[in-house]
Every structure is written in structure tokens, then in C-alpha cells.
């Protein structure tokens, strides 16, 4: 207990108080610098986007990546400063960290693979924020692309965090125009030519009302013949991510046209063939 009695408590408390004040100051500076840095990064990418040098999705992707990299570097610098504040040999710490890193390197292969794969995904522009993609068994909209993980939100609202190394194959549905496809079944004894003519009129009406349609819609003809019905296919090209809305509009317009041309809601009124009673 002699060492406790030999402590200069006044100096100890003074030094401890000064150290805590420095620590608080460092943390305050950290949060201020991080906030200002994020604002600068966002404004810089916004200027690039305004000059139309990059698409909105590409801008958001690289912006999130830049903010992530900036945060990691800032955290590392802050940690080094805090260690120096407590008189910890930073050089020795870094060297020790290198030895430990080498020791666990084999266990960190997944992390390295994530970062390398993420780098090439960004370099090759395989996807951007806002793209509709299918990868690693998931379908959805890309919300964030990071160095380690990619975040994809499914249409049911679930957010999936996918390690980049698992993105071995990727289908990007947002590159170019999308396809709207509607299959309509009619009874086998109805006149197919009249049904196609009616559906084509509906397609032309929808085309005039919807500026999100790039090409079509057109009735391709008979897609399939069943035991009691014939399936007619309608196809159109739409702007990105608008295909589902166009399909719903087509189905609604077709249903309304059916109601005007039939005595029963689920059949088209058409002339019977001459040999039919």
C-alpha cells in the first residue's frame, strides 16, 4: 500500500482531468470533421451530377463509397491520436497490429475477397444505387454499394446485406428499356381475329395515355392453346422500372373493354364461326 501513499494525488487528478478534457476535445473534433467531411463529399458529387457527368445512381453509389472510406480513415487517425494521448507507443502498436494481422490473415480472406470484389464491381460499373438486380439468390433494388457488402431491398421491404464475394453472377434489369408483358386468355370458340383487333385498339389507347411506354404495346398473337381457352400475348417496351405500372394499366383497360363487349364479364363478345350454332 506504500505506492498509494506515495502518489501525488493533486498532480494525478490534475493530469487525469487534463487527459479527459483532451479526449473529449478529440472526440468533438472527430464528430465535427466527420460531419463537415460528409457535407463536402455530398456537395462535390452533387456538383458533378448537376453538370451531368454521371447518372444519379452512379453518383449515389460513389458518394456512399467515398463517405465510407473517409469515415474509416478518420476513425483510424482518431484512434492513433487517442493512443498517443495515453502515452501508448503508436509505432509499436502498428507493428504489433501488423504481426497480428499476418497471423489472422488466413482467417480474413473473406474480408479481403469482399473488398476486392466490391472494387471490381464499382470499377466495371456492374450496378448502381437504384438499379433493379438479381444476384446471390435475391431480387430487389440496390440501396448501397460498399467495400464489404452490397445492400439490396426486396419488393416485400426486406433489406439484404450481401457480402460482395457472394456476387459471383449478377443480372442488372435496369440497363436499357424494360419489357411489359400481359397474357390474356379467351374462350376457344371466340373469334381470334376480332379479339386481337379489340386488344390492339386497347393498346393504342393506352399508348396515347402513358408517356412511359417507349415502344408498343402490340398484340403478338396466340401464345398458347389450352383445353378451353386461347392465350393472347401483349408486349411493350417501357422506361426503366415502369413495366409493372404499364402491365397493370393494360390489364385494367382490357377488362373495361371486355365489359363493354360481352354479356358476361369474363368473355369477349365476338361473332361465332358460321358452322357454330
C-alpha positions as CSV (number, residue, x, y, z in Angstrom):
1,X,0.0,0.0,0.0
2,X,3.0,2.3,0.2
3,X,2.8,3.1,-3.5
4,X,-0.7,4.5,-3.0
5,X,0.6,6.8,-0.2
6,X,3.4,8.0,-2.4
7,X,1.1,9.1,-5.2
8,X,0.8,12.9,-5.6
9,X,-3.0,12.9,-5.8
10,X,-3.2,16.5,-6.7
11,X,-1.0,16.1,-9.7
12,X,-2.7,12.8,-10.6
13,X,-6.1,14.3,-10.6
14,X,-4.9,17.3,-12.5
15,X,-3.3,15.2,-15.1
16,X,-6.3,12.9,-15.4
17,X,-8.6,15.9,-15.7
18,X,-6.4,17.3,-18.5
19,X,-6.3,14.0,-20.3
20,X,-10.1,13.6,-20.1
21,X,-10.6,17.1,-21.4
22,X,-8.2,16.4,-24.3
23,X,-10.1,13.1,-25.0
24,X,-13.4,14.9,-25.1
25,X,-11.9,17.6,-27.3
26,X,-10.6,15.0,-29.7
27,X,-14.0,13.3,-29.9
28,X,-15.7,16.6,-30.5
29,X,-13.3,17.4,-33.3
30,X,-13.8,13.9,-34.7
31,X,-17.6,14.4,-35.0
32,X,-17.2,17.9,-36.4
33,X,-14.7,16.8,-39.0
34,X,-16.8,13.8,-39.9
35,X,-19.9,15.9,-40.3
36,X,-18.1,18.6,-42.4
37,X,-16.4,15.9,-44.5
38,X,-19.6,14.2,-45.3
39,X,-21.2,17.5,-46.4
40,X,-18.2,18.4,-48.6
41,X,-18.4,14.9,-50.2
42,X,-22.1,15.2,-50.9
43,X,-21.9,18.7,-52.3
44,X,-18.9,17.7,-54.5
45,X,-20.8,14.8,-56.0
46,X,-23.9,16.9,-56.3
47,X,-22.0,19.4,-58.4
48,X,-20.7,16.6,-60.6
49,X,-24.3,15.3,-61.0
50,X,-25.6,18.8,-61.9
51,X,-23.0,19.0,-64.7
52,X,-24.4,15.7,-66.0
53,X,-21.1,14.0,-65.9
54,X,-22.6,11.0,-64.1
55,X,-26.0,9.4,-63.7
56,X,-27.9,9.8,-60.4
57,X,-27.5,6.2,-59.5
58,X,-23.7,6.3,-60.2
59,X,-23.4,9.5,-58.2
60,X,-25.1,8.0,-55.2
61,X,-23.0,4.8,-55.4
62,X,-19.7,6.6,-55.5
63,X,-20.8,9.1,-52.9
64,X,-21.7,6.4,-50.4
65,X,-18.4,4.7,-51.1
66,X,-16.4,7.9,-50.6
67,X,-18.2,8.7,-47.3
68,X,-17.4,5.1,-46.1
69,X,-13.7,5.4,-47.0
70,X,-13.5,8.8,-45.4
71,X,-15.0,7.5,-42.2
72,X,-12.7,4.6,-42.0
73,X,-9.6,6.8,-42.4
74,X,-10.9,9.4,-39.9
75,X,-11.5,6.7,-37.3
76,X,-8.0,5.3,-37.8
77,X,-6.4,8.7,-37.4
78,X,-8.5,9.5,-34.3
79,X,-7.6,6.1,-32.8
80,X,-3.9,6.8,-33.3
81,X,-4.2,10.3,-31.7
82,X,-6.1,8.8,-28.7
83,X,-3.4,6.1,-28.2
84,X,-0.7,8.8,-28.3
85,X,-2.7,10.8,-25.7
86,X,-2.3,7.8,-23.3
87,X,1.4,7.5,-24.0
88,X,1.0,4.3,-25.9
89,X,3.8,3.6,-28.4
90,X,1.9,4.1,-31.7
91,X,4.7,2.7,-33.7
92,X,4.9,-0.4,-31.6
93,X,1.1,-0.7,-31.8
94,X,1.1,-0.5,-35.5
95,X,3.9,-3.1,-35.8
96,X,2.1,-5.4,-33.4
97,X,-1.1,-4.9,-35.4
98,X,0.9,-5.9,-38.5
99,X,2.0,-9.1,-36.8
100,X,-1.5,-9.9,-35.5
101,X,-2.9,-9.1,-38.9
102,X,-0.4,-11.5,-40.5
103,X,-1.4,-14.2,-38.0
104,X,-5.1,-13.9,-38.7
105,X,-4.6,-13.2,-42.4
106,X,-5.8,-16.6,-43.4
107,X,-9.0,-16.1,-41.4
108,X,-9.6,-12.7,-43.1
109,X,-9.5,-14.0,-46.6
110,X,-13.3,-13.5,-46.8
111,X,-12.9,-9.8,-45.9
112,X,-10.2,-9.3,-48.5
113,X,-12.3,-11.1,-51.1
114,X,-15.2,-8.8,-50.3
115,X,-13.2,-5.7,-50.7
116,X,-11.5,-6.8,-54.0
117,X,-14.8,-7.9,-55.5
118,X,-16.5,-4.7,-54.4
119,X,-13.7,-2.7,-56.1
120,X,-14.2,-4.5,-59.4
121,X,-18.0,-4.2,-59.2
122,X,-17.6,-0.4,-59.0
123,X,-14.8,-0.3,-61.5
124,X,-16.7,-2.2,-64.1
125,X,-20.0,-0.3,-63.3
126,X,-21.9,-3.6,-62.9
127,X,-24.5,-1.9,-60.7
128,X,-25.5,1.5,-59.3
129,X,-27.8,2.6,-56.4
130,X,-31.4,2.4,-57.6
131,X,-30.8,-0.5,-60.1
132,X,-33.1,-3.5,-60.1
133,X,-30.8,-6.5,-59.9
134,X,-30.8,-10.3,-59.3
135,X,-27.8,-11.8,-57.5
136,X,-26.9,-14.3,-54.8
137,X,-30.5,-15.6,-54.8
138,X,-32.1,-12.2,-54.2
139,X,-34.1,-9.8,-56.4
140,X,-34.5,-6.1,-55.5
141,X,-33.4,-2.5,-55.7
142,X,-29.8,-1.6,-54.8
143,X,-29.7,0.8,-51.9
144,X,-26.0,0.9,-51.1
145,X,-22.8,-0.4,-52.5
146,X,-19.9,-0.6,-50.0
147,X,-16.4,-2.0,-50.0
148,X,-17.5,-5.1,-48.0
149,X,-21.3,-5.5,-48.6
150,X,-24.0,-4.6,-51.0
151,X,-27.4,-3.7,-49.7
152,X,-30.4,-4.9,-51.8
153,X,-34.0,-4.3,-50.7
154,X,-36.6,-6.8,-51.9
155,X,-40.0,-5.8,-53.1
156,X,-41.5,-7.1,-49.8
157,X,-39.4,-4.5,-47.9
158,X,-36.7,-6.8,-46.7
159,X,-33.2,-5.3,-46.7
160,X,-30.5,-7.9,-47.6
161,X,-26.8,-7.4,-46.7
162,X,-24.9,-9.4,-49.3
163,X,-21.1,-9.9,-48.9
164,X,-19.5,-8.8,-52.1
165,X,-17.7,-12.1,-52.5
166,X,-21.1,-13.8,-53.0
167,X,-21.9,-11.7,-56.0
168,X,-20.4,-14.2,-58.4
169,X,-23.1,-13.7,-61.0
170,X,-25.3,-10.6,-61.4
171,X,-28.2,-9.7,-63.6
172,X,-28.9,-6.0,-63.9
173,X,-32.5,-5.4,-65.1
174,X,-32.1,-1.6,-65.3
175,X,-29.8,-1.3,-68.2
176,X,-31.9,-0.2,-71.1
177,X,-35.7,-0.3,-71.6
178,X,-37.8,-2.8,-69.7
179,X,-40.4,-5.2,-71.1
180,X,-44.1,-5.2,-70.1
181,X,-45.8,-8.5,-70.8
182,X,-49.5,-9.3,-70.5
183,X,-51.1,-12.6,-71.3
184,X,-54.9,-12.7,-71.9
185,X,-57.0,-15.8,-72.1
186,X,-60.1,-16.0,-74.2
187,X,-62.5,-19.0,-74.8
188,X,-61.6,-21.3,-77.7
189,X,-64.8,-20.7,-79.5
190,X,-64.3,-16.9,-79.8
191,X,-63.1,-15.3,-83.0
192,X,-59.4,-14.8,-82.5
193,X,-59.1,-12.1,-85.2
194,X,-61.8,-10.0,-83.6
195,X,-60.2,-10.5,-80.2
196,X,-56.8,-9.4,-81.5
197,X,-58.4,-6.3,-83.2
198,X,-60.1,-5.3,-79.9
199,X,-56.9,-5.8,-77.9
200,X,-54.9,-3.7,-80.4
201,X,-57.3,-0.9,-80.0
202,X,-56.9,-1.0,-76.3
203,X,-53.1,-1.0,-76.7
204,X,-53.2,2.1,-78.9
205,X,-55.4,3.9,-76.4
206,X,-53.0,3.0,-73.5
207,X,-50.0,4.2,-75.7
208,X,-51.6,7.6,-76.1
209,X,-52.3,7.9,-72.3
210,X,-48.9,6.8,-71.0
211,X,-45.7,8.5,-71.9
212,X,-43.6,5.9,-70.1
213,X,-44.2,3.5,-72.9
214,X,-41.2,3.5,-75.3
215,X,-42.4,1.0,-77.9
216,X,-45.7,-0.7,-78.5
217,X,-47.8,-2.1,-76.9
218,X,-48.6,-4.7,-79.6
219,X,-50.6,-7.9,-79.7
220,X,-48.1,-10.6,-80.8
221,X,-50.9,-13.2,-81.3
222,X,-51.6,-16.6,-80.0
223,X,-49.1,-17.6,-77.3
224,X,-50.7,-20.9,-76.1
225,X,-53.7,-23.1,-76.7
226,X,-55.3,-24.8,-73.8
227,X,-58.2,-27.2,-73.4
228,X,-60.8,-24.5,-73.1
229,X,-59.0,-21.2,-73.8
230,X,-56.5,-19.5,-76.1
231,X,-53.8,-17.2,-74.6
232,X,-53.0,-14.0,-76.5
233,X,-49.8,-12.1,-75.6
234,X,-49.3,-8.3,-75.5
235,X,-45.8,-6.9,-75.2
236,X,-44.4,-3.4,-74.8
237,X,-41.1,-1.7,-74.0
238,X,-41.1,0.8,-71.2
239,X,-38.8,3.2,-69.3
240,X,-36.8,1.7,-66.5
241,X,-38.8,0.3,-63.6
242,X,-42.1,1.3,-65.2
243,X,-43.0,-2.1,-66.7
244,X,-45.2,-3.2,-63.8
245,X,-47.3,0.0,-63.9
246,X,-47.8,-0.4,-67.6
247,X,-48.9,-4.0,-67.2
248,X,-51.5,-3.0,-64.6
249,X,-52.8,-0.2,-66.8
250,X,-53.1,-2.6,-69.7
251,X,-55.0,-5.2,-67.7
252,X,-57.4,-2.6,-66.4
253,X,-58.0,-1.2,-69.9
254,X,-58.6,-4.7,-71.3
255,X,-61.0,-5.6,-68.5
256,X,-63.0,-2.4,-69.2
257,X,-63.0,-3.2,-73.0
258,X,-64.2,-6.7,-72.2
259,X,-67.1,-5.4,-70.1
260,X,-68.3,-3.2,-73.0
261,X,-68.1,-6.1,-75.5
262,X,-69.6,-9.0,-73.6
263,X,-72.7,-10.1,-71.8
264,X,-70.5,-12.0,-69.3
265,X,-67.6,-10.2,-67.7
266,X,-65.1,-12.9,-68.5
267,X,-65.8,-13.4,-72.2
268,X,-65.2,-11.2,-75.3
269,X,-68.3,-10.7,-77.5
270,X,-67.3,-11.8,-80.9
271,X,-69.1,-13.4,-83.9
272,X,-69.4,-17.1,-83.9
273,X,-68.0,-19.1,-86.7
274,X,-70.6,-20.0,-89.5
275,X,-70.7,-23.7,-88.5
276,X,-71.4,-22.8,-84.9
277,X,-75.0,-22.5,-83.6
